[in-house]
């Protein structure tokens, strides 16, 4: 592999001239610049990113940790983050923790060692070491979707309580009186908040929440299994609020397998509005999370710190929206 010395020798200029051409740090005559650029092309020279980062104290790289790369919700946020990074002149290193605390800790340390300019983190469910790791980092950090207790850094999330309440109020307005909920893991703040919204809406309508809550793991298989359990319960609901669309898709499948018609026999509403929700049978009514805006905000907040030196902590709470499709309707039985 060609070195900067090889380029200087080929172009018949000094090493410092090559460095100034590559890094654009000082005026270089047109002839010298053309000779250096021709030498770079001829030799296939690639500047050392490590060396350049040591000199400039920046890598133009951001790191991102997500808990599950197979979940379309996270994939759609990553797409938004990557697009905005690229448009802003940054590259993105993506790490999938698979909701494992050990992986999360290892990846955080690796990204810090690679001197990334900023971090975007969607945390795993349970990691007692994450608080200490984040508090010990000097790298600008933005948390997405999931809060981390006692950690004071930038945060972007959707108003989950309001979203859960909005979903349940939609079902109440249709005339449903026995409304079940399939929540995610109890320890995850988005799940707990959406369940609280469901409880709030039921309480406001003077409806009972007892024996109507099931927990699962935010996966389609988890939604399928939870719906099977619901359909075997003594008093079946006429509607189900599912705390993410992926579980909602599994719940739809279980209902179809049981011979139920959606929404005539059972209404189902999800949360997230992943792209697949429009293509289920029937299309899934859901609560919209503004995923494109979440990704853009995360990058913008990091760049504010990296480029502008902002030191105050920002927490942005985005508003959800209800999108009504064909999976919800008024109950046809009492």
N, C-alpha and C positions, 0 to 999 in steps of 0.2 A: 504494500500500500504506500502510495506516495506521501511524503512528508512536506512540511512547509519549506524545508531546506531544498528539497528537490524542485519545488515550484520556483523558488528564488533563483536557483542555478539555471533552470530551463529558460526563465525570463530575463536572466542577466540583470537582476535587481537585488536589493538587500532583503533580508528576512523581514525587517520592519516595514518595508514598502508592501510586501505581500500581506502582512497583517493589517495594514491600514486599508488596503483594497478590500480584503475580506470583511473586516469589521466596520468599514466606513468611518474610521475615527479621525482621519486627517486628509487634507487635500493631496491628491496624487495626479500628476500630469496625465493627459489623455493617452499619450503613447505608452507610458509605464502601466497604466490601468489596462489598456488593451493587451499588452504583452503578458501581464499577469493572468488576465482572464483566459487568454489563449493557452497559457501553460496549464492552468487548472483544468481546462477541458481536455487537453492532450494527455495529461497524466491521470485524469480521473480523481483529482485531489478532493477529499472531503474534510472540511475543517473539524477540529475536535470540539465537540460541544462541551466537554468537561473543561477543557482549557479556557474556552470562551466564557463559560459561566464563572470560573474562578476569577477572571479578570473583571467581568462586568457585574458580578454578584447577582446574576439572574440567569435562569435557564429557559425562560419563555415556555415553561411546562407547568401544567397543573395536574394534580393527582386526584382520583375519585375512587371512593370505596362504596360498593353497593352490596346488599345482603343476598341478592338472588338474581343472577343474570337471566334466568329463564322466565321470570315474571315480566310480562309485557309492560306493566306499569313502570317498572324501573328502566326497562329498555327504552321506553319512549322519553323518559326524563334524560337518560344518557344521550340520546340522539340530540335533544335540544341543547344540552351542555356542550357536546362536542362541536355542533354547528357554530355555536356562539364563540367557543374557544378559537376555532379555526378562523372565523371572521375577524377576531381580535388579534390574530397573530400568535396564538398559543397552541401548543399541542397538548393532548390529554393522555395520561396513563391511567387505565382503568383496572381496578382490582375487584374481584368477586369474592366476598368473604364466606359465602354459602351459610350465612347466619352462624358462623363458628367464631367464638371470642378469640381463640388462639390465632386463627388466620387473620382476624382483624388486627390484633396486636402486631403480628409479624409484618403485615403489609404496611401498617402505619410507620413502623420503624424503617422499613425498606424505602418508602417514599421520602421520609425525612433525610435518609442518607443520600438519596439521589438529588437532594437539594431542589425539590420542586418549589415553585414560587407560591403555591397556595394549595389548599386541600378542600375538597367537597366530600362530605361524609354522610351517608345514610347508615346509621349504626345497626349492629346486630341487636337481638332481643335482650340477651343477658351478658353483660361484660363488666364485672366489678372493677377491672383494671382500666377501663376506658377513661374514666374521670381523671385518673392520675396521668395517663398518657397524654390526654388533650391539654391538661393544665401545664404539663411540662414542655409542650411544643411552643416554639416561637414562630412557626409557620402560620400565616393567615389561614383561618379555617371557617368554613360555613357548614352548618348542619342543615340537612334537608329532611323533612317528613317526620323524623323522630327526635324528640327532645332527649337530652342527656342531663340527668339531675346534677345540680351544683356545677355545671360547666357554663361559663359565661363567654359565649362567642356568638357570631352571627347565626341567625336561624331563619329559614323559610319553610313555612308549613301552611296547610289548608286548615280552615276552621272546622275541625272534625266533629266537634259537638254540634255545631250548627248544621253540618251536613247530615249527621245521623238523625237529628230532629226533623230536618226537611224531608228526608226519605220517609220517615214514619208518619209525618203529618200528611204526606201525599196519600198514603194508604188509608189513614183515618178519614180523610176527605172523601175517599171513594166508598166509604161505608164499612170498612173492615173493623172488627172489634176484637179479634183474637189474632195478634200479630207477633210472630216469632222472630228471633234474631239469631243469626249465625255470626258470631264474633271471631276475631282472630285471637292470637295468643294473649292471655290475660296481662302479661308483663309489658306488652308493647303499648306505648302511649296512644298511637292513632286508634288502635282497637278499643282501648278503654274509653277514649273520648267519644267514639262513634256509638258505642253501647250506651254511654251516658246520655247522648242525644236521643237515642231510642227510648230510654227510660223517661226522659223529660217529656217527650211527646205523648207517651202513654199516660203519664201522670196528669198532664194538662187535659187529656180527654177522659180522665177518670176510668182508665182501662188498666187491667191487671197485667203485670209483667212476670208473675210467679210461674215457674216451670216452663218458661218460653225462651230461655237463653241457652244456646249451645256454643261451645268454643271449638275452633279448629285452627288450622295453620296457614291460612291465606293461600292455599293451593287449590287447584281444581279438584284433586282427589279428596282433599279435606272437605270441600263443599259438598261433594257427592256423598261422602260418608255421613256428614252431619245431616244432610237432607234425608237420607235413609232412616236415621234415628228419629228425626222429626215425624216422618210418616208412619212410624211404628208407635208413636206416643198415644196415650189414651184419648186425649182431646186434641185433634189435629187443628192447626191454625188455618185461616183462609188466606193469609198472606205472610211472606217472610222477607225481612230486611237482611240482606247479606252484606257483610262489612267490606268486601271487595269484589270486583267483577270476576276475578279468576275463580273464587269460590262460588260466585253466582252462576258461572258457566257449569261447574260441577253439579250445583243444585238443580239447574234446569235439566241436566242429563238424568239425574236420579228421579226427578218427577216424571219425565217422559218414560223412563224404564218402568215406573210403577203404574203407567197407564193414565196419568193425570193430564188433563188439558190445561195449558197455560195460555191465557189467564183465567179461563172459564172456571176451572176447579181450584186454582191456586195462583195468587199473584206473587211475583218475585221482583225485587228491586235490588240493584247492586250499588257499588261505590267505586269510583275512579274514572269511568268512561274510557277504558282502554279501547283501542281501535277494533278489537275483535267483538266488542259488545254490540256493534251494529249488525253483526253477521250471524248472531245466534238465532235459533228458531224457537220462539219468536225473538225479534230484536229486544235486547235487555234495557228496560228502564233503569236509569242509574243517576248517581250524583257525580257531577263533573268536577274533577280536579284540573286546574289550569296548568297542565304539565309543561307546555311550551314556555309559559311565563315563569314557572318555577325554575327551569333550567337557565333561562336568560338572567333572572334575578341573582341566582347563585354565582354565576360568572361575573356579573356586574359588581356585586358586593365584594368579591375577591379583588377585582381590579381596582376598586376604590381604595382598598387597603394597600395593594402592591404599588400602584402608581401614584396615588394621592396621599398616602400616609394616614388615612382615616384611622382613628384609634377607638372611637366610641362604638359600643355594641349596638347592632341593629337587629330587631326581630320583626319579620314581616309575616302577617297573618292574611292569607288570601281567602277570598270568599268563594264557596262552592256554588254550583248551580244544579237545578233539577232538569234532567232531560227525559221527557216521557216518550217511551216507545210502546211496544205491543205486549210486554210481559206483565202489565198491571191493568186491572179493570175492577169494576164494582163486583162484589161477591154475588154469586148466583144462588147460594144456599145460606140459610140463617147462620 
